[in-house]
């Protein structure tokens, strides 16, 4: 897949699409699957590598890979283009989001945390109409978004019956909600600032560098230390997070944010916890339950509603495609 050309190139309004096409759907499904696997990788690495230090290493490692990528492709990521302020803001939000998630996991369970994190699409859905009237959800699309989230909530409700995480579980839950808010705000900053016309490589670099430094400072403040002899499994899990998830999949995500409606692509992130459960079944031996299957059905139906086409618009598009088909 070819992303933007040089960083000096800008994205015109005509390059943006009002609907998701097949390529966008495939990339969104791939990203959601990788992010679901990332939950397993993070859990594996946390056995030896402290949370903030792990997040900082992931961001800084991915930033180094991104700079090598940019140099190889001849991308000019350091030129002045008026994006510095928005880039620093996006990076700070990115760092704060991960700080909330990793710190919150010390007080609440992972199953509770992931539910609260994926409130993010609602933040985007509420905020995008303030930036673009074209991205306002209609009644049925709103029902679809609620159905998808309800399916996810139903699937993870099984974990709520486990023993309480402790007296400060409310703090972990609150930090999960804060993480969702920060994630949604980051998406809105990407679309509502000069970053919307910047190369996705530059947008990602802002967030990786700023978050890497901020999380590293946080790890120092928390007296986190690198293990003397980390095992191969932990290092492999960290490498997967760095190379595949934080570098490659995030680059794809920011490209999608620039080219497609943010509200609709954010709805696909609701698949991530479902993929996370499937990864847990395959890699951690967690059981498959009827609630999981019901969640998959609800999410699929919800996404179909969120991305539905008006019948007249669908007919016009079909007619246009038939006219363009080679005879």
C-alpha positions in Angstrom: 0.0 0.0 0.0 1.4 3.4 -0.9 0.9 6.2 1.6 1.5 9.9 1.1 4.4 11.0 -1.0 6.7 13.6 0.5 5.8 15.4 3.7 5.5 18.7 1.7 2.5 17.2 -0.2 -0.9 18.2 1.1 -4.3 16.4 1.0 -7.0 18.1 -0.9 -10.7 17.9 0.1 -11.3 15.8 -3.0 -8.9 13.1 -1.8 -11.2 12.4 1.2 -14.0 9.8 0.9 -17.4 10.0 2.4 -17.8 6.2 2.7 -15.5 3.3 3.5 -14.4 1.2 0.5 -13.1 -2.3 0.4 -9.5 -1.3 1.0 -10.4 0.7 4.1 -12.5 -2.1 5.6 -9.7 -4.6 5.0 -7.1 -2.4 6.7 -9.4 -1.6 9.6 -10.1 -5.3 10.2 -6.3 -5.9 10.1 -5.6 -3.1 12.5 -8.3 -4.3 14.9 -6.9 -7.8 14.8 -3.4 -6.6 15.5 -4.5 -4.3 18.4 -6.4 -7.3 19.9 -3.2 -9.4 19.7 -1.4 -6.4 21.2 -3.3 -6.9 24.5 -1.9 -10.4 24.8 1.6 -9.2 23.9 1.4 -6.5 26.5 0.2 -8.9 29.2 3.1 -11.3 28.4 5.7 -8.6 28.5 4.3 -7.1 31.8 5.5 -10.2 33.6 9.1 -8.8 33.4 9.0 -5.2 31.9 7.3 -2.5 34.0 4.3 -0.8 32.3 5.5 2.8 31.7 9.0 1.7 30.8 7.5 -0.8 28.4 5.3 1.8 26.8 8.2 4.3 26.5 10.5 1.6 24.9 7.7 0.8 22.4 7.2 4.4 21.4 10.9 5.3 21.1 11.7 2.1 19.2 8.9 2.7 16.8 10.0 6.3 16.4 13.5 5.1 15.4 12.0 2.7 12.8 9.8 5.5 11.4 12.8 7.8 11.0 14.7 5.1 9.1 11.6 4.6 7.0 11.3 8.3 6.2 15.0 8.6 5.4 14.8 5.6 3.0 11.8 7.0 1.2 13.2 10.6 1.1 10.5 12.1 3.2 11.2 15.5 4.7 9.6 15.3 8.1 11.5 18.1 9.9 10.5 21.0 7.7 8.4 23.8 9.1 4.7 23.5 8.0 2.8 24.9 10.9 2.0 21.5 12.5 4.3 21.8 15.5 1.7 23.0 18.0 -0.9 20.4 17.0 1.8 17.7 16.8 2.9 18.4 20.4 -0.7 18.4 21.6 -1.4 15.1 19.9 1.7 13.6 21.3 0.9 14.8 24.8 -2.6 13.3 24.5 -1.1 10.1 23.2 1.3 9.8 26.2 -1.4 10.7 28.7 -3.7 8.0 27.2 -1.2 5.3 27.7 -0.2 6.5 31.1 -3.9 6.3 32.2 -4.3 2.8 30.8 -1.1 1.3 32.3 -1.5 3.0 35.6 -5.2 2.1 35.7 -4.5 -1.5 35.2 -2.8 -1.6 38.6 -6.2 -0.9 40.2 -8.7 -2.6 38.0 -9.0 -5.7 35.8 -8.0 -5.9 32.1 -11.6 -6.9 31.2 -13.0 -3.8 32.8 -10.3 -1.5 31.4 -10.8 -2.6 27.8 -14.6 -1.8 28.0 -13.9 1.7 29.2 -11.1 2.4 26.7 -13.5 1.6 23.8 -15.8 4.4 24.8 -13.5 6.4 22.5 -15.7 6.1 19.4 -18.5 7.9 21.3 -16.1 10.8 21.9 -15.3 11.0 18.2 -18.9 10.7 17.2 -19.9 13.6 19.5 -17.0 15.7 18.5 -16.7 15.3 14.7 -20.0 17.2 13.9 -18.3 20.3 15.5 -15.5 19.9 12.9 -17.4 18.7 9.9 -21.1 18.7 9.3 -20.8 15.9 6.8 -19.8 13.5 9.6 -23.0 13.8 11.6 -24.5 10.4 12.4 -28.1 9.8 11.5 -30.6 7.9 13.7 -29.8 4.5 12.3 -26.1 5.0 12.3 -26.3 6.0 16.0 -28.3 2.8 16.7 -25.5 0.8 14.9 -22.8 2.4 17.1 -24.8 1.7 20.2 -25.4 -1.9 19.1 -21.7 -2.5 18.4 -20.7 -1.1 21.8 -23.5 -3.1 23.5 -22.2 -6.3 22.0 -18.7 -5.6 23.3 -20.0 -4.7 26.7 -22.0 -7.9 26.8 -19.0 -10.0 25.9 -16.8 -8.5 28.6 -19.5 -8.5 31.3 -18.6 -12.1 32.1 -15.3 -10.9 33.6 -17.1 -8.6 36.0 -18.2 -11.6 38.1 -14.6 -12.3 39.1 -13.3 -11.3 42.6 -13.0 -7.5 43.0 -9.7 -5.9 42.0 -9.5 -4.1 45.2 -10.8 -1.0 47.1 -9.4 1.4 44.5 -11.0 -0.3 41.5 -13.0 2.9 41.0 -9.7 4.7 40.3 -8.7 2.2 37.7 -12.1 2.5 36.0 -12.0 6.3 36.1 -8.5 6.2 34.5 -9.9 3.9 31.8 -12.6 6.4 31.0 -10.0 9.1 30.9 -7.9 7.1 28.5 -10.9 6.7 26.2 -11.5 10.5 26.3 -7.8 11.2 25.5 -7.9 8.7 22.6 -11.0 10.3 21.1 -9.5 13.8 21.6 -6.4 12.7 19.8 -8.4 11.6 16.8 -10.3 15.0 16.8 -7.0 16.9 16.9 -5.7 14.9 13.9 -8.8 15.9 11.9 -9.4 19.4 13.2 -5.8 20.8 12.9 -3.1 21.2 10.3 -2.2 17.6 10.9 -5.1 16.7 8.7 -3.0 17.7 5.7 0.4 16.5 7.0 2.0 13.2 5.9 0.9 10.3 8.1 4.6 9.6 8.8 5.0 13.0 10.3 1.8 12.8 12.3 2.9 9.5 13.8 6.4 10.7 14.5 5.0 13.6 16.6 3.1 11.2 18.8 5.8 8.6 19.1 8.6 11.0 20.1 6.5 13.1 22.5 5.0 10.0 24.1 8.3 8.1 24.3 10.0 11.0 26.1 7.0 11.7 28.4 6.4 8.1 29.3 10.2 7.6 29.9 10.2 10.5 32.3 7.1 9.0 34.0 8.9 5.6 34.3 11.9 7.4 36.0 9.5 9.2 38.4 7.9 5.9 39.3 11.4 4.3 39.8 10.7 1.6 37.2 13.9 -0.3 36.1 14.7 -2.5 33.2 15.0 -6.2 34.2 18.5 -7.5 34.4 17.9 -10.5 32.1 14.5 -10.3 30.3 13.4 -13.5 28.8 13.0 -14.1 25.0 9.2 -14.2 25.3 9.0 -10.8 26.9 11.4 -9.3 24.4 9.5 -10.9 21.5 6.3 -9.5 22.8 7.8 -6.1 23.1 9.3 -6.4 19.6 5.8 -7.3 18.2 4.3 -4.2 19.9 7.1 -2.0 18.6 7.4 -3.1 15.0 4.0 -4.5 14.0 1.6 -2.6 16.2 3.1 0.8 17.1 5.0 1.4 13.9 3.2 -0.4 11.0 -0.4 -0.5 12.2 -0.5 3.1 13.6 0.9 4.4 10.3 -2.0 2.7 8.5 -4.4 4.1 11.1 -3.3 7.7 10.6 -3.5 7.3 6.9 -7.1 6.1 7.3 -8.0 9.0 9.6 -6.8 11.4 6.9 -8.7 9.8 4.0 -12.0 8.5 5.5 -14.7 9.7 7.9 -13.3 9.5 11.4 -16.6 8.6 13.1 -17.0 5.5 10.9 -13.5 4.2 11.1 -13.5 4.7 14.8 -16.6 2.4 15.0 -14.3 -0.5 13.7 -12.1 -0.1 16.8 -15.0 -1.8 18.7 -13.8 -5.0 17.1 -10.5 -4.8 18.9 -11.6 -6.2 22.2 -13.5 -9.0 20.4 -10.3 -9.9 18.6 -8.5 -9.7 21.9 -10.8 -12.3 23.3 -10.3 -14.5 20.3 -6.5 -14.1 20.8 -6.9 -15.0 24.4 -8.8 -18.2 23.4 -6.1 -19.2 20.9 -3.0 -18.2 22.9 -4.0 -18.2 26.5 -6.6 -21.0 26.5 -9.6 -18.8 27.5 -13.0 -20.4 26.8 -15.3 -19.5 23.9 -18.8 -18.5 25.3 -22.2 -17.7 23.7 -21.7 -14.1 24.8 -18.6 -13.8 22.6 -20.5 -15.2 19.6 -23.4 -12.8 20.3 -20.9 -9.9 20.6 -19.4 -10.7 17.2 -22.9 -10.7 15.6 -23.8 -7.4 17.4 -20.6 -5.7 16.3 -21.0 -6.8 12.7 -24.6 -5.6 12.5 -23.6 -2.3 14.2 -20.8 -1.6 11.8 -23.2 -2.4 8.9 -25.6 0.2 10.2 -23.0 2.8 10.9 -21.6 2.5 7.3 -24.9 2.0 5.5 -25.6 3.9 2.3 -28.7 5.9 1.5 -30.6 3.7 -1.1 -30.6 6.5 -3.7 -26.9 7.1 -3.2 -26.2 3.4 -3.4 -28.1 3.1 -6.6 -26.2 6.1 -8.1 -22.9 4.5 -7.2 -23.9 1.2 -8.6 -24.9 2.8 -11.8 -21.7 4.7 -12.0 -19.7 1.5 -11.5 -21.6 -0.3 -14.2 -21.0 2.6 -16.7 -17.3 2.4 -15.9 -17.0 -1.4 -16.3 -15.0 -2.3 -19.5 -17.1 -3.9 -22.1 
